[in-house]
């Protein structure tokens, strides 16, 4: 069944991506959710409705934890939970910036079975299944082999409540860039993780992400040979407050940097 679930995640991520691509840079409705920069568009909803309907057609007994319409799902023993972000990078999308993605993962008993992340504009498909490796557009991908933290290239993001400096996220960012380390902010945590898995970034960290932001990306990094933990090196799960994902070789160095400023 794992192969069937993985293929469904891959197919629906690409088809939902086609919906997003169709609406990109057209006129569409934009609304606010929890804050002035926490946006949702009609294409978030179209994409999510499509994904959930397709999965229900194939696996009617499965449940869902999704950003827009399907938040009610939860982990139940022995039942597959689909964790879905139908448009990761909505602010980018709403401002016509072509950096966004679809992220779909399947979880069983708290363990991620598979994940797919699709970048519709670049037609880049990242996917992985447990024990099966990680791939970009069908080719195996691996994390970088850089072992020098100070020569790394990192990526991060900020929560919507950044002005409250949760978990000292501003302090963390400043402490890293003061070392002269290049840090990027794409605006899509799913792509941050996918590009870490692909060896483009050496590491990624962020606080206050949701399960649908990270679930697919976590298994990508792990299956590509990387490491994913909380800031303090504790085991990460999709509900964790913090996430640190790296190539493994610079993991402890970044962890030390992040834990200098305690949450």
C-alpha positions as CSV (number, residue, x, y, z in Angstrom):
1,X,0.0,0.0,0.0
2,X,2.9,2.4,0.6
3,X,3.7,2.5,-3.2
4,X,0.0,3.3,-3.9
5,X,-0.1,6.1,-1.3
6,X,3.2,7.5,-2.6
7,X,2.0,7.5,-6.2
8,X,-1.2,9.2,-5.1
9,X,0.8,11.9,-3.3
10,X,2.9,12.5,-6.3
11,X,0.0,12.7,-8.7
12,X,-2.2,14.9,-6.7
13,X,0.6,17.3,-5.9
14,X,1.3,17.8,-9.6
15,X,-2.4,18.1,-10.5
16,X,-3.0,20.6,-7.7
17,X,0.1,22.5,-8.8
18,X,-1.5,22.8,-12.3
19,X,-4.5,24.5,-10.6
20,X,-2.2,26.9,-8.9
21,X,-0.3,27.6,-12.1
22,X,-3.5,28.3,-13.9
23,X,-4.5,31.0,-11.4
24,X,-1.0,32.5,-10.9
25,X,-0.9,36.2,-11.8
26,X,-4.6,36.4,-12.6
27,X,-7.3,38.2,-10.8
28,X,-8.5,36.2,-7.7
29,X,-10.0,36.8,-4.3
30,X,-7.6,37.3,-1.3
31,X,-8.7,37.2,2.3
32,X,-7.0,37.5,5.7
33,X,-7.0,34.7,8.2
34,X,-5.3,35.2,11.6
35,X,-3.4,38.4,10.8
36,X,-2.9,41.0,8.1
37,X,-0.2,39.0,6.4
38,X,-1.7,35.5,6.9
39,X,-3.5,35.3,3.6
40,X,-5.7,32.8,1.8
41,X,-6.8,32.9,-1.8
42,X,-9.5,31.1,-3.7
43,X,-6.8,28.9,-5.2
44,X,-5.6,27.6,-1.8
45,X,-9.2,26.3,-1.4
46,X,-9.5,25.0,-5.0
47,X,-6.2,23.1,-4.6
48,X,-7.1,21.7,-1.2
49,X,-10.6,20.6,-2.3
50,X,-9.1,18.8,-5.3
51,X,-6.4,17.0,-3.3
52,X,-8.8,15.8,-0.6
53,X,-11.5,14.7,-3.1
54,X,-8.9,12.7,-5.0
55,X,-7.6,11.0,-1.9
56,X,-11.1,10.3,-0.6
57,X,-12.0,8.6,-3.9
58,X,-9.1,6.2,-3.5
59,X,-8.9,5.8,0.3
60,X,-12.3,6.8,1.8
61,X,-11.3,5.7,5.3
62,X,-8.3,7.9,5.6
63,X,-8.3,11.2,7.5
64,X,-6.9,14.7,6.8
65,X,-5.0,17.5,8.4
66,X,-5.0,20.3,5.9
67,X,-4.4,24.1,6.1
68,X,-7.8,25.3,4.9
69,X,-10.8,23.1,4.9
70,X,-9.6,19.9,6.6
71,X,-8.0,20.9,9.8
72,X,-10.0,18.5,11.9
73,X,-7.9,15.4,11.3
74,X,-5.8,14.0,14.0
75,X,-3.4,11.0,14.5
76,X,-5.4,7.9,15.2
77,X,-3.7,4.5,15.8
78,X,-3.7,2.4,12.7
79,X,-5.3,5.1,10.5
80,X,-3.5,7.0,7.7
81,X,-3.5,10.8,8.2
82,X,-2.9,13.0,5.1
83,X,-1.1,16.2,6.0
84,X,-1.7,18.8,3.2
85,X,-0.6,22.3,2.4
86,X,-2.4,23.1,-0.9
87,X,-0.4,26.3,-1.4
88,X,2.7,26.8,0.7
89,X,3.8,30.4,0.1
90,X,0.4,32.1,-0.2
91,X,1.9,35.5,0.4
92,X,4.3,35.0,-2.5
93,X,1.4,33.8,-4.7
94,X,-0.8,36.7,-3.8
95,X,2.0,39.1,-4.7
96,X,2.8,37.4,-8.0
97,X,6.2,36.1,-6.7
98,X,6.8,32.7,-8.4
99,X,8.0,30.9,-5.3
100,X,5.3,28.6,-3.8
101,X,4.5,24.9,-3.7
102,X,2.1,22.1,-2.9
103,X,3.0,19.8,0.0
104,X,1.4,16.4,0.7
105,X,2.5,13.8,3.2
106,X,0.9,10.6,4.6
107,X,1.4,9.8,8.3
108,X,0.7,6.5,10.2
109,X,0.9,6.3,13.9
110,X,2.9,9.5,14.0
111,X,5.5,8.3,11.5
112,X,5.7,9.9,8.0
113,X,5.3,7.3,5.3
114,X,5.9,9.4,2.3
115,X,5.9,13.0,1.0
116,X,5.7,15.0,-2.2
117,X,6.4,18.7,-2.8
118,X,5.8,20.3,-6.1
119,X,7.0,23.7,-7.4
120,X,4.5,24.4,-10.2
121,X,6.4,27.3,-11.8
122,X,9.7,25.4,-12.2
123,X,8.0,22.0,-12.7
124,X,10.1,20.6,-9.9
125,X,8.8,17.5,-8.2
126,X,10.4,16.3,-4.9
127,X,9.2,13.0,-3.4
128,X,10.3,10.3,-0.9
129,X,8.9,7.3,0.8
130,X,10.1,5.6,3.9
131,X,13.1,3.5,3.2
132,X,13.0,4.3,-0.5
133,X,15.3,7.3,-0.9
134,X,14.5,10.8,-2.1
135,X,14.1,12.1,-5.6
136,X,13.8,15.3,-7.7
137,X,12.1,14.8,-11.0
138,X,12.8,11.1,-10.9
139,X,16.6,11.5,-10.1
140,X,18.0,10.5,-6.7
141,X,18.9,13.5,-4.6
142,X,21.1,13.8,-1.6
143,X,21.9,16.4,1.0
144,X,25.1,18.4,0.6
145,X,28.5,17.1,2.0
146,X,29.6,20.5,3.4
147,X,31.0,20.0,6.9
148,X,32.1,23.7,7.5
149,X,29.3,25.6,9.3
150,X,30.8,28.9,8.6
151,X,30.9,28.2,4.8
152,X,27.3,26.9,4.7
153,X,24.3,28.4,3.0
154,X,21.2,28.4,5.1
155,X,17.5,29.2,4.8
156,X,14.9,30.2,7.3
157,X,11.6,31.9,7.8
158,X,9.7,33.9,10.3
159,X,6.3,33.3,11.9
160,X,3.4,35.6,11.4
161,X,3.8,36.8,15.0
162,X,7.5,37.7,14.5
163,X,7.1,41.0,16.3
164,X,6.6,39.0,19.5
165,X,10.0,37.3,18.8
166,X,8.8,33.8,19.6
167,X,11.5,31.4,20.7
168,X,14.0,34.3,20.1
169,X,13.6,33.9,16.3
170,X,14.9,37.4,15.6
171,X,17.9,36.9,17.9
172,X,18.7,33.6,16.2
173,X,18.6,35.2,12.7
174,X,20.9,38.1,13.8
175,X,23.4,35.7,15.5
176,X,23.7,33.7,12.4
177,X,24.1,36.6,9.9
178,X,26.5,38.3,12.2
179,X,28.9,35.4,11.5
180,X,28.7,36.3,7.8
181,X,26.8,33.2,6.9
182,X,24.5,33.7,3.8
183,X,20.9,33.1,4.8
184,X,17.9,33.1,2.4
185,X,14.2,33.4,3.0
186,X,12.0,31.9,0.3
187,X,8.6,32.2,2.0
188,X,7.8,28.5,1.6
189,X,9.0,26.2,4.3
190,X,8.2,23.2,2.1
191,X,10.6,24.4,-0.5
192,X,13.2,25.3,2.1
193,X,13.1,21.6,3.2
194,X,13.0,20.3,-0.4
195,X,16.1,22.3,-1.4
196,X,17.9,21.2,1.8
197,X,17.2,17.6,0.8
198,X,18.5,18.4,-2.7
199,X,21.8,19.8,-1.3
200,X,21.1,23.4,-2.4
201,X,20.9,24.6,1.2
202,X,23.0,23.1,3.9
203,X,20.4,23.7,6.6
204,X,17.1,25.1,7.5
205,X,15.6,26.3,10.8
206,X,12.3,27.8,11.8
207,X,9.8,28.1,14.7
208,X,6.0,27.9,15.0
209,X,5.4,26.0,11.8
210,X,2.3,23.8,11.3
211,X,2.4,20.1,10.5
212,X,1.3,20.8,6.9
213,X,4.3,23.1,6.4
214,X,6.9,20.4,7.3
215,X,5.6,16.9,7.1
216,X,6.5,16.2,3.5
217,X,9.8,18.0,3.7
218,X,10.9,16.1,6.8
219,X,10.9,12.8,5.1
220,X,12.6,14.3,2.0
221,X,15.5,15.4,4.2
222,X,15.7,12.2,6.1
223,X,15.6,10.0,3.0
224,X,18.2,12.2,1.3
225,X,20.6,11.4,4.1
226,X,20.0,14.5,6.3
227,X,19.0,15.0,9.9
228,X,15.9,16.6,11.4
229,X,15.5,17.5,15.0
230,X,14.2,20.2,17.3
231,X,16.6,23.1,18.0
232,X,17.9,21.3,21.1
233,X,18.5,18.0,19.2
234,X,15.4,16.4,20.7
235,X,13.4,14.1,18.3
236,X,11.2,16.1,16.0
237,X,7.6,15.3,15.2
238,X,5.2,17.2,13.0
239,X,3.7,19.1,16.0
240,X,7.1,20.2,17.3
241,X,7.5,24.0,18.1
242,X,10.9,24.1,16.4
243,X,12.6,22.4,13.5
244,X,16.2,22.1,12.5
245,X,17.0,20.2,9.2
246,X,20.5,19.9,7.8
247,X,22.8,17.7,5.9
248,X,23.8,16.2,9.3
249,X,27.4,17.4,9.2
250,X,26.7,20.9,10.4
251,X,23.7,20.0,12.5
252,X,25.3,20.2,16.0
253,X,27.0,23.5,15.1
254,X,23.7,25.1,14.2
255,X,22.0,23.6,17.2
256,X,24.6,25.2,19.5
257,X,24.0,28.6,17.7
258,X,20.3,28.3,18.1
259,X,20.3,27.2,21.7
260,X,22.5,30.1,22.8
261,X,19.3,32.1,22.7
262,X,16.8,29.9,24.7
263,X,13.2,29.7,23.7
